[in-house]
């Protein structure tokens, strides 16, 4: 029997736990920057695809580059609320679905870190969405709330603490192989 009271399968009996390391702040920040750059490229392409006709008409008008840029700014100012909502929806979908589907965004994959539930449960979609909303709200406050570690034992920031998540480094192939070697080397415990 395991800690949850469920019978263990044969594959679970001999598995040696891998000690997870919490991701350092610099990896978390860099992963977020990579994700934001990726998302900004996608958002600019989407905006161009939607408004390509209007952008083309503005560039065809007479005048210097400054006047054309001012026309573009004026045009997009009229759509600023709609564009903001669309950007929030795209980013919320990206982060929530990536965390829910595989515990990692593209930036996290590059830096080999992942977000997991501190209680070892599967990440829920609503929890992932709530986590993004907390990060978005922190971004409106210049990310200041994210500077402070709320729970030092798990290195949790506010959004991690409120959603019960932690960000860890993904075990390397060598660590996984070492864990497998240990499980083969250690004999099975006798059954009572």
PEHUTA-V252448 format. One record per helix or strand of 2 or more residues. SS is the DSSP state (H for helix, E for strand). FROM is the first residue (numbers start at 0). LEN is the number of residues. If there is no record, write none. Layout:
# PEHUTA-V252448
((SS:FROM:LEN) (SS:FROM:LEN))
This chain:
# PEHUTA-V252448
((H:9:4) (H:24:36) (H:64:13) (H:79:23) (H:105:6) (E:112:5) (H:124:16) (H:143:4) (H:157:6) (E:164:5) (H:172:13))
